[in-house]
Amino acid sequence: MIEACLKNKVAANLFAIVIIATGLMSMQGLNMRLFPQITLQAISITVPFPGATPNEVEKSILKPIEERLEGMEGVRRITGLAASNVASVIVDLEEGESIPDMLDDIQTEINRITVFPKNAERPQVVHVQMDELAARIVLYGDRDAQTLKALAERVRTELAGRSGVSRVTISGAPEYLIDITVSNDTLQSLGISLVDIANRLSEQSLDLSGGNIEGDRQKLLIRSTGERRSEDEFRSIVLGTSASGRPILLGDIADVSDGLADSPIRAVFNGQPATFITISRVGDEKLLDLTASVRDYFDNHIKAALPEGVKAVMWRDESVMLSGRIDLLTKNAVVGLILVSLLLMAFLDIRIAAWVAFGVGVSFVGAFTAMSLFDITINQLTLFGFILAIGIVVDDAIVVGENIHSVRKSENVSAMEAARLGVLRVSTPVLFSVFTTIVAFVPLLLLPGTFGQFLGPIAAVVIFVLAISLFESFFILPRHLAHLRDGPPRWFSPRRFADPFRDKFAAGLRRLTEGPVRRGITFSVHNPMVTIMVAFGLFFGAMSLISSGYVKFIFFPNVEGDYVTVELELTESSSQDQTIIYAERIAAAATETAKLFSSKTKPVEGVFWTLGVSLALDDGQAKTDGGATSNRAFIMARLEEAGSRSFSAKEFEDAWRDKVGEIPGTQKLTFTSDLISPGAAIQLQISTAHDRDTRAAMAEVRAELEALPGVYDVRDDRFRTTDEVRISIKPLARSYGLTQIDLARQVRAAFFGAEAVRVQRDREEIQVRVRLPHHERNSLDAMRQLRIKVGDGFVPISQLADITIEPSPAAITRIGGRRVFKLTADVDVNLITPGTVTDRMLNDTLPRLRAQFEGLEISLTGDQEEQAKTAPAIAKNFMVAMMVIYTLLALSFMSYSQPLIVMIAIPFGFMGALIGHALMGQDMTLLSMFGVIGLSGVIINNSLIVINFVNDRLSRGEEGTSAVINASIERFRAILLTTLTTFLGVTPIILETSVQAQFLVPTAVSLGFGIIIGTSILIFTLPAITVLHMRIFMRTRARAQGETA
């Protein structure tokens, strides 16, 4: 086929045009995101149970769900949270399970549960999906929450009506509630209970279909209408008649308020009440187009929707960060491509260099077609994949182009014949070298979990580019090179300037090759054992960088953003007012901290805090949600854009933490500046066979943690309790005909409220609740003074029930059918790594404590759970890749032992990566290992070509030592060129100082330094190992021949 393409006049250009055209068209349709799309293998089940305690939710909701789903095929783990008023369950699925099928199966199983309490609402079963934030607008001003929410609804309506905007939500304000309060005295005077009133309201506020009348000529629908929707409409409902026969209206006996619920939800921006509107990207919407529409509305229309005194700020616009990071990576890609092109012109004829660079462009553009086919977006990671590919992708084209040029100069053949011979002679080693590189990257596509989806697109892009580059090198490049003319350059040709420079560079390179390099290779060939011992001495010396702790392993690097977030959680007994006081203190500390940093504009562009509602973005993990609580607050400071500020977000985070200091009564106080935050460094879950032992086991584990150097801020949730008022019916009550459920319903109605109906207004479903006024339900004394309706009269609750106060869990977490407690801690990585801590907990502490606590289990969560799942998969996939690479090399060499010579390059590449991390002051991360695995496929290519040339010389009868020396010298120029192109391709990222790209630097360091240092050692070590292999092979063959004789 190569020969057919060479003979066909249009094939090469046609192929190039088709690849470029389809690539450009595909690129237009690709979506742009900050990070790759992540699909969570998890199903969420939420069951609202208004007024219920965590113990009640656990017993009535969680346990039936666990019993129904336990052992279900495809279910990996069931995590449940019982909180006040709600049950939240996350069902983690096995990798590869069909989400739609599992969603249907789980919904079916939940529908079969018949023991849910009557007051529990319908279970909501949904696939857990990560919301992709596009923009967030904050409305703030000296207005009450209801006014701000009404304005936010107007803005939401106008935004949702714009083309391309689908999902707009409002947060930071409680839900609407029609609150009907009736005093105890009024109830007794009328002889009715709150439950009676709720029932009468539900009977008089409804729309109900009554069927239809179908005659000969027409069909009429029947509908009874009477649903009440407003405060005034409810006031006019008739509850009964007085003794005089006068109608008793609800408005005559009750206060009816159509406002916001008393939920612990609040938002404050720069010290003023606020609410916020979140715009999310869904489906095929393009982020840049979506945010452009939102920005247009914000700039030109939002002021018309706001009254005087209310302002709006675009709190988040993800397109700014996306554009900035894409521009940064694009700039690095262009710089890398220019460096590689300049290097090519120094080594090659400028015409060959130009066609090789053209091939890189064709490969890159063609990769967009493959990305479109596999639904891969343009994001930070895929652009980084293109940067990694810059230096790798030119290798095959360099080998093909240089060999065609060499044949043309050394052999008296036509240009077309030179192209044919040049490409065919190296087609096999080039094919196998590209395949080995692809094989090295393929396992990175198969990593499980969130990190696999996060990093897989990098490998996918590299593979796409390599595959298209191989096609271009075999079927497009040779035809273009066949048209190059011999002879001196014409007067207008750039060769007039490039050739003299290249000749001088080539002369210097020849002196280097024939001088120090030849002497070094000759020495290594004649002293192979000394060379090998020195090389492996360097290798083991480099390994000491890890064992000594000089280079540490951190699973996932920090990804810095422009926002610093604080999460505050006080004890459950803390009041809402106390939480607000501390939240305001933390917000004020952010403003004070900003004064410590110099900036061209403002170091801090705003401080936004919320009560009960998280401001954090999805972190790629499915989590249970217990709803808003009054003891939690979230404070966020927006910093000056990363590209223009002179300080890092981490520096501001540390300064803010110091300014805040200690806050008494906190269960949790965390600061984070990471765009993707995995949470605390140590996250453990502890359970035992008996709940009573779990707290004691937790105390032992916590003591072990606190004793480790470098471990700090250790927290657990075993004392997350609140006082619970328990009401137990007395035997006397039964003589009145009162049952436990009657008593419970009346108490619930008094304090939580009896739900009468729900009405749909605009986009929100509004509850209508009947309860006592606030002053009659805000204390324990009010509880004791409550009177219960029994028959036609009222009896004090103290005569009907025992009232006690006992501690109760504020929330209950269950995993795998057991109650679990969570323990978190942070570590100083200069003293100890998270992996070291958890290894000690699981391998030392757990076995010892199991003898003391029956059924003790300690499991990892969060970042370390992903690490425990990903690390073995990386190791297994890497070993599989090595086996495949060995197989390919064995087929290429037709030898069992020569592939091992080639693969000896891999540990030296890892050595170079380690040294690079030490020189650059970088810790090893998951992304570093990503670079090392990719490096494994790249670094062996040089060895592969050398061994091929050695075999070729031996086949022509050349003496072994001479063949090794000459082949190594002959390939030195190509090895140097491909090594330098790989290094220069990632050099801009290695030297990048912007905080936006720092998390990508470890991968570039692994690849760049690994190829430079590893190849520098291999240039001299490979000949030594090859000669040693030849001697061993010859002795073995001679011994075999002697035994035969």
SEMARBA-29889 format. One record per residue (C-alpha): x, y negated, z negated; residue in one letter. Coordinates in steps of 0.001 Angstrom, whole numbers, plus 500000, padded with zeros to 6 digits. Example, Ala and Ser with C-alpha at 12.3 -4.5 7.8 and 13.67 -1.06 7.14 Angstrom:
512300504500492200a;513670501060492860s;
END
This chain:
500000500000500000m;502938497681499319i;504168498228502874e;500663497677504256a;500388494325502493c;503820493313503793l;502790494064507367k;499406492341507079n;499775488629507848k;496802487472505774v;496595489979502922a;498969488253500500a;497466484789500904n;493936486184500896l;494580488039497640f;496002484885496062a;493085482750497243i;490493485242495962v;492197485537492556i;492475481765492176i;488954481035493415a;487244483638491229t;489370482586488260g;488455478928488601l;484764479742488999m;484878482038485978s;486668479412483914m;483783476986484450q;481371479464482901g;483486480369479874l;482400479067476509n;484799477173474288m;485034477847470567r;487462477069467783l;487859480769466965f;486718484014468637p;483157485274468257q;482928487704465332i;480100490237465092t;479559491438461534l;478649495094461027q;476152494260458327a;472402494069457751i;470907491678455195s;467774492447453164i;466224489593451187t;463195490059448957v;461914486889447234p;460348487676443860f;459260484299442437p;459487484003438664g;461311487306438131a;464411487746435967t;467559489526437216p;466752492622435136n;463269492763436628e;464616492248440146v;467161495038439666e;464608497514438411k;461776496665440782s;463614495738443994i;467264496784444136l;466965500327442846k;464104501326445199p;466084499921448144i;469210501827447085e;467282505065446683e;465748504675450127r;468962503801451984l;471505505894450060e;472948508620452271g;471505507122455439m;473670507942458454e;475719504981459636g;475633503169456276v;479086502563454779r;478191500634451635r;475218499005449931i;475847495837447914t;472960494346445967g;472544491155443953l;469693490679441520a;469260486999440675a;466411484954439306s;463536484947441807n;465294486939444542v;466960490209445491a;469705490113448112s;471162493279449657v;473959493639452197i;474148496965454035v;477621497372455555d;477601499651458595l;480221502032459869e;482435500749462677e;480871501290466080g;477293501738464871e;474627500183467098s;473345497143465227i;469888497010466922p;469301500705466235d;470447500442462618m;468346497315462126l;465241499177463299d;466056502221461144d;466639500146458014i;463483498099458625q;461521501333458927t;462948502661455652e;462207499413453819i;458633499416455119n;458170502846453553r;458836501519450048i;455480501288448244t;456642500437444701v;457584496797445186f;455774494518442704p;452620492768443840k;454205489312443456n;457258490227445527a;457191488720448985e;457677490530452262r;461275491820452714p;463313489988455342q;465614492400457194v;468036490724459602v;471428491223461196h;474028489108459402v;475388486613461895q;477958483903461511m;476514480476462123d;478717478398464398e;478561474863463129l;478545472275465906a;477860469043464047a;476547467758460741r;474900464380460183i;474505462921456692v;471729460435455885l;472364458445452726y;471145455347450951g;469372454022447884d;466209456030448489r;464529458936446713d;465041462498447940a;461543462776449446q;462048459672451595t;465439460898452784l;464003464312453623k;461166462741455612a;463711460697457585l;465802463828458114a;462748465624459502e;462237462815461993r;465866463040463077v;465579466828463325r;462505466550465539t;464192464075467868e;467403466136468052l;465558469403468680a;463752467736471555g;466977467010473379r;468100469301476168s;470624471914475061g;469938471534471316v;468214474590469852s;468944475009466161r;468682472064463776v;468262472568460007t;467901470281456996i;469724470851453719s;470460468996450509g;466831468455449501a;464357470787447723p;461445472352449545e;458066470668449566y;455640471739446849l;452026470833446130i;452178470914442345d;448901471143440427i;449194470714436653t;446404471254434140v;446835470766430395s;446091473416427785n;443357471274426237d;441575470924429567t;441744474655430207l;440219475435426808q;437480472847427188s;436458474358430538l;437014477951429435g;439166478866432405i;442776479889432879s;445423478744435326l;445061482078437137v;441310481429437516d;441996478011439047i;444553479471441467a;442077482129442558n;439331479559443165r;441673477387445199l;442710480331447361s;439028481115447995e;438283477565449140q;441385476788451166s;441606479048454172l;440970479396457868d;439557482810458711l;438675484394462016s;435179485877462178g;435370487824465390g;433565486691468538n;430205486428470287i;430261487907473752e;427266487196475966g;426531487764479623d;428203484573480768r;430614483504478060q;432685484614475126k;432750482539471926l;435272482910469111l;434107482594465505i;436315480875462955r;435677479586459436s;437742476461458807t;438518474982455443g;442246475114454886e;443462472174452806r;446816470682453734r;447231467484451756s;447085466218448197e;443748464444448717d;442166467481450361e;443056469647447357f;441740467037444924r;438304467309446529s;437951471071445960i;435010471947443711v;435958474339440921l;432489474617439340g;429790472561437672t;429536470931434281s;426765471552431745a;424892468660433285s;425196470178436751g;427786467694437999r;430431469200440319p;433877469553438736i;436535468544441246l;440137469639440969l;441170465990440935g;439018465408437840d;440897467905435655i;444355468169437209a;447252466074438400d;447944466958442037v;451354465988443387s;452450466484446987d;456226466135446725g;459419468118446339l;459909471152444157a;462011470865441027d;464708473119442527s;468331472478441506p;469232471019444898i;470808467611445379r;473188465881447779a;475304462761447243v;477507460938449758f;479965458310448534n;477913457901445373g;474493457531447045q;471615460031447395p;471822461940450654a;470509464755452763t;472124466360455782f;471159467773459143i;473140470699460544t;473277471434464270i;474430474958465154s;475415476558468428r;473331479572469402v;473243481878472400g;475043480632475487d;475092476979474445e;478446475325475078k;479883473644472035l;481315470633473864l;478050469986475736d;476032470446472552l;478130468054470480t;478177465535473332a;474368465477473247s;474366465099469458v;477001462388469628r;474967460496472231d;471917460609469980y;473951459515466975f;475583456607468799d;472541455309470642n;469301456458469020h;469576457369465345i;469481453776464066k;465947453390465432a;464807456288463232a;466241454850460005l;464857452008457883p;467017449295456382e;469166450545453543g;469578454063454942v;472736454860456863k;473981457827458837a;477450459279459237v;478662462037461549m;480165464138458783w;481370466962461007r;481903467129464739d;483562470433465547e;484306469330469106s;486894466878467749v;488845469647466065m;488292472004469003l;489477469468471576s;492457468474469456g;493657472028468957r;493045473040472558i;494930469950473753d;497770470796471380l;498054474383472594l;497673473331476223t;500514470865475753k;502683473613474264n;501782475915477132a;502755473283479710v;506035472557477924v;506795476273477739g;506018476731481421l;508296473801482337i;511151475223480250l;510742478633481861v;510596477078485345s;513793475079484724l;515525478216483529l;514395480107486616l;515841477395488838m;519160477676486997a;519342481421487628f;517505481882490921l;517243480306494313d;514816477426493812i;512487478935496408r;512320482237494522i;511856480342491258a;508986478389492814a;507230481536494042w;507753483227490666v;506218480172488942a;503367480283491470f;502792483899490473g;502523482868486838v;499824480381487791g;497955483009489814v;498125485437486897s;496875482874484416f;493977481730486574v;493064485318487410g;492898486180483721a;489848483920483388f;487920486317485616t;488690489219483289a;487792487074480269m;484433486342481856s;483801490033482558l;484577491005478953f;482777488001477427d;485892486497475851i;485749482787475066t;488356480067475400i;489569479391471872n;492724478834469842q;493638482490469869l;493133483117473590t;495115479988474471l;497856481245472199f;497723484517474128g;498502482572477323f;501471480935475570i;502822484333474508l;502406485595478058a;504370482743479670i;507777484238478991g;506689487880479301i;504769487631482551v;507701486415484660v;509814489489483949d;508401491712486658d;508394488909489224a;512003488063488345i;513136491645488856v;511260491975492159v;512282488564493478g;515926488876492503e;516231492366493955n;514695491279497287i;517148488373497408h;520054490695496534s;519149493197499280v;518839490410501795r;522319489090500980k;524138492410500624s;522571494433503433e;522314493627507126n;518532493953507414v;515683491701508468s;513835489539505966a;510768491774506108m;512872494924505610e;514730493286502724a;511385492540501068a;510243496129501583r;513445497719500266l;513770495233497413g;510316495830495987v;510274499608496537l;513642500166494842r;512495498567491613v;508799499443491830s;509059502429489499t;510999500752486653p;508903497568486997v;505682499576486932l;506740501484483841f;508103498381482100s;504774496552482544v;502838499631481467f;504908499991478306t;504276496334477443t;500549496755478027i;500521499926475941v;502178498037473079a;499403495442473090f;496467497841473576v;496413499067469928p;495896495483468815l;492568495567470645l;491443498492468505l;491866497059465009l;488762497443462833p;486827494815460952g;486850491060461074t;490574490697461662f;490411493040464630g;487791490833466286q;489730487729465283f;493086488800466757l;491996491128469554g;491496488342472125p;495209487467471971i;496142490970473070a;493351491016475655a;494647487857477341v;498234489130477428v;497073492412478972i;494948490631481578f;497837488359482562v;500319491251482750l;498014493383484901a;497382490575487387i;501061489638487379s;502003493212488282l;499563493121491188f;500946489736492295e;504558490975492103s;503869494016494269f;501346492740496800f;501693488947497044i;505223487899496072l;507167490122498543p;505312488726501555r;506041485150500455h;509736485905499895l;509969487578503293a;509413484176504908h;512406482517503266l;514949481398505844r;518686481861505588d;521231479186506233g;522024475867504617p;519175473715503262p;517626471078505473r;518096467400504671w;514710467105502935f;514966470377500993s;515313470249497172p;517862473039497604r;520400470309498468r;520318469327494789f;519371472607493146a;521875474907494885d;525048473099493719p;523770473118490122f;522836476789490388r;526231477652491880d;528030475968488974k;525740477702486492f;526302481032488247a;530057480546488122a;529927479928484389g;527668482926483923l;530099485120485904r;532952484024483653r;530855484904480617l;529846488237482123t;533271489307483313e;535007487957480224g;533543488304476707p;530552490405477722v;532570492970479707r;535164493201476949r;532454493660474323g;530642496334476322i;533906498124477111t;534799498135473405f;531372499511472449s;531602502248475083v;535037503364473882h;534121503019470192n;530471504043470086p;530364505167466448m;531864501903465182v;529405499881467276t;526405501909466123i;527434501723462468m;527851497945462658v;524466497576464385a;522648499676461830f;524529497944459028g;523081494675460290l;519661496293460495f;519675497493456885f;521069494153455806g;518123492444457453a;515739494841455691m;517064493531452373s;515375490222453191l;512079491936452375i;513221494068449447s;514850491038447818s;511710488966448253g;513463486346450361y;510926487011453109v;507517487845451639k;504511489466453238f;501255487493453054i;498403489259454790f;496774486250456459f;498261482773456807p;496570479555455832n;494638477845458618v;494610474196457674e;491591472007458383g;490566468402457817d;488344469097454808y;489229469966451227v;486464471739449310t;485975472240445584v;483595474821444152e;482525474218440550l;480596476780438544e;479785476195434890l;478444478718432415t;474821479764432873e;473819477878429706s;475026474571431164s;472365472031432056s;471857470514435477q;472782467086434095d;476101468439432847q;476895469921436264t;476115466571437899i;478412464729435482i;481343466998436328y;480603466897440064a;480693463094439961e;483950463241438023r;485536465484440655i;484249463263443478a;485684460169441779a;489008461992441375a;489145462499445155a;488910458746445679t;491677458182443129e;493821460868444749t;493539459149448124a;495424456163446669k;498507458371446279l;498828458879450044f;499783456315452654s;497929456360455956s;497325454331459092k;493603454319458317t;491935455921455295k;493468459109453841p;489960460115452736v;487115459163455062e;484342460202452688g;483387462386449718v;480240464487449874f;478933466742447132w;475925468947446696t;474244470697443815l;473153474288444416g;473827474243448189v;477179475328449609s;478967473120452108l;481420475828453159a;481484477408456605l;481030481126457215d;484256482972456442d;483532486103458429g;482287488180455504q;478752489292454757a;477727488185451261k;474741488476448989t;473015485207448129d;471207484541444886g;469911481134445943g;470450477692444445a;471483477459440799t;471855474344438639s;475287475296437306n;477050475209440693r;478278472215442679a;480291471873445877f;482443468812446506i;484080468099449856m;486508465380450905a;487022464636454582r;490610463721455352l;492036461668458152e;492341463759461340e;495266466190461157a;496995464845464241g;497370461350462772s;497795461825459013r;501237461952457440s;500399464525454769f;499016468038454782s;495624469056453470a;497411471387451055k;499314468447449559e;496055466556449038f;494446469686447574e;497236470064444990d;497142466370444076a;493341466457443739w;493540469523441498r;496069467782439243d;493913464645439088k;490815466616438059v;492619468567435347g;490793470971433074e;487005470992432886i;485578472678429767p;483019475425430160g;483903476337433753t;483487479846435068q;484958478879438406k;486871475870439695l;488538476455443055t;490148474087445524f;490728475056449144t;491935473243452231s;491903476241454556d;489678476243457610l;489180479971457038i;489331480742453339s;489497484369452214p;488926483275448612g;491080484136445616a;494281486065446283a;493178488907443974i;489565490071444150q;488649493291442328l;485368495027441569q;485197497251438499i;482584499819437519s;482256502865435259t;479850505763434923a;478192504006431966h;477351500309432016d;478320499918428365r;481936500871429192d;482377498502432114t;482950495375430013r;485583497130427918a;487323498409431045a;487237494921432529m;488948493546429408a;491761496093429775e;492269495330433482v;492223491602432820r;494861491961430114a;497057493901432536e;496679491163435147l;497409488317432771e;500611490049431668a;502058489969435205l;504394487057436034p;503042484752438717g;499384485704438157v;497196482828436986y;493611481578436854d;492238485033435989v;488432485034435811r;485715487655435440d;481930487637435268d;481239490081432424r;479960487268430169f;477725485636432777r;474646485834430601t;471799483539429677t;469244483670426881d;466039485379427897e;462677485005426157v;461070488423425975r;457361488850425334i;456057492216424120s;452335492762423694i;451069493693420203k;448619496522419536p;446047493913418389l;445919492450421903a;444643495706423308r;441668495562420982s;440724492332422789y;440888494183426077g;444107492332427046l;446656494296429057t;450362493633429508q;449800492536433110i;447081490070432052d;449415488573429489l;452355488427431903a;450306486723434618r;449048483997432284q;452528483321430879v;453966483266434396r;451252480851435516a;451936478541432582a;455683478191433113f;456481479171436708f;453088478569438212g;450351480662439762a;450573480489443539e;447195479590444991a;447914479429448709v;450609478496451200r;450052475935453906v;452044475408457075q;452988471803457687r;455331470872460502d;458148473458460315r;457911474253456620e;455720476616454647e;454586474824451491i;453563476564448285q;450599475368446274v;451201476195442604r;449081475736439480v;450831475416436119r;451044473463432854l;452400469902432784p;456152469583432265h;455916468483428605h;453896471602427778e;456430474029429258r;459849472526428573n;460643474071425183s;460403477223423114l;457927475505420811d;455670474963423796a;455867478686424466m;454853479492420897r;451915477074421073q;450587478620424300l;447039479952424076r;446006482968426144i;442515483333427596k;440897486483426245v;437339487061427353g;435517483751426953d;437922482337424388g;441574481481423793f;443930483131421311v;447421481893420274p;450116483949421973i;451798484574418622s;448835486763417617q;448960488728420840l;452692489247421446a;456098489313419833d;458460486637421169i;462196487299420917t;465311485765422446i;467987488112423748e;470973487741426073p;470363488768429660s;472561488848432752p;472367485688434823a;472901487867437895a;473497491566438463i;475721492959441193t;475379496577442257r;477560498514444695i;476946502118445593g;474247502474442941g;476384501105440100r;476553497816438287r;479900496188438951v;481781493235437548f;484093491050439577k;487558489920438602l;489513487283440532t;492954485742440155a;495427483642442084d;499132484307442418v;502305482309442851d;503780483980445935v;507235482764444919n;507044485205441994l;504753488003443176i;502603488849446174t;498920489866446091p;499820493248447564g;502239493972444733t;499603493098442148v;496871495279443625t;499283498184444184d;500083498089440481r;496403497916439550m;495407500830441777l;498457503056441327n;499398502422437685d;496540500842435759t;493633502776437291l;494974506326436653p;495880505421433071r;492510503855432226l;490495506663433831r;491374508855430869a;489761506238428631q;486719505253430699f;484646507888432479e;484105507265436162g;486223504089436253l;486579502660439757e;488581499618440841i;487962498526444405s;489250495669446529l;487054492975448017t;487517489971450261g;490849489492451991d;492473492507450383q;489656494834451375e;490212493768454978e;493953494296454471q;493392497792453097a;491287498586456168k;493485496865458748t;497000497847457624a;496542501649458046p;494850501048461405a;497812498960462573i;500239501695461508a;498203504452463172k;497666502481466373n;501340501568466502f;502368505220466227m;499925506177468980v;501328503401471160a;504862504622470548m;503866508145471575m;502286506850474781v;505350504706475526i;507591507720474919y;505469509751477330t;505686507075480021l;509443506803479609l;509882510572479659a;507938510739482912l;510027507943484346s;513397509422483342f;512344513084483589m;514129513525480276s;513132514207476683y;516073512410475096s;516629509293477211q;513326507661476094p;514693507710472545l;517706505674473717i;515380503079475182v;513105503010472128m;516021502389469764i;515540498754470768a;512331498518468718i;513868498442465187p;516409495847466349f;513550493710467612g;511951493940464165f;515292493002462642m;515418489905464821g;511870488977463785a;512829489242460107l;515902487085460561i;513816484562462484g;511323484314459637h;514172483802457177a;515768481084459324l;512460479263459838m;511364479605456205g;508271481574457212q;506550484390455336d;505637487548457204m;501895487705457908t;499455489833459836l;500124487569462806l;503851488254462389s;503201491974462701m;501055491221465718f;504116489615467304g;506359492528466291v;504046495090467873i;503876493075471076g;507645492633470945l;508057496416470892s;506694496650474409g;508772493728475659v;512199494474474235i;512394498024475590i;511995496771479158n;515594495596479330n;516825498956478034s;514585500756480505l;516084498927483485i;519659499516482258v;519115503261481801i;517531503402485248n;520627501812486778f;522906504135484789v;521014507154486119n;521205505764489639d;524987505367489429r;525413508829487939l;523329510297490749s;525779508735493214r;528683510530491495g;530133507725489406e;531956508692486212e;529844508397483058g;531711505706481115t;532217503621484226s;528525503986485161a;527422502742481744v;529771499740481789i;528979498737485360n;525219499199484976a;525228497117481795s;527239494341483462i;525107494505486590e;521897494058484601r;523291491515482134f;522205488555484234r;518630489843484581a;518508490796480889i;519699487339479887l;517170485685482174l;514148487699480991t;515197487301477355t;515561483550477653l;512264483156479522t;510457485057476782t;512099482920474109f;511559479598475882l;507912480444476547g;507180480448472789v;509775477854471762t;507288474937471769p;505098476785469267i;508099477732467108i;509137474080466950l;505574472747466603e;505295470519463514t;501550469863463703s;499656471482460830v;496974472563463297q;499148475265464837a;501188476421461855q;499248479644461358f;500291480737464879l;504005480082464335v;504788483506462733p;503717485353465895t;505909483123468058a;508818483541465626v;508486487331465753s;508452487415469540l;511001484658470182g;513650485493467598f;512970489216467904g;513793489205471618i;516843486918471269i;518502488599468289i;517394492124469176g;518635491840472768t;521931490271471660s;522653493369469592i;521288495779472190l;523596494448474917i;526467496121473067f;524647498837471122t;522761500368474067l;525929501252476036p;527411502838472908a;524324504966472274i;524125505909475964t;527740507088476025v;527289508987472780l;524190510635474228h;526125511619477350m;528920513170475274r;526501515154473161i;524600516274476256f;527824517324478012m;529073519265474980r;525730521004474602t;525710521935478282r;529319523123478125a;528561525241475075r;525518526731476812a;527592527512479912q;530270529135477737g;527758531337476003e;526310532345479372t;529754533225480677a;
END
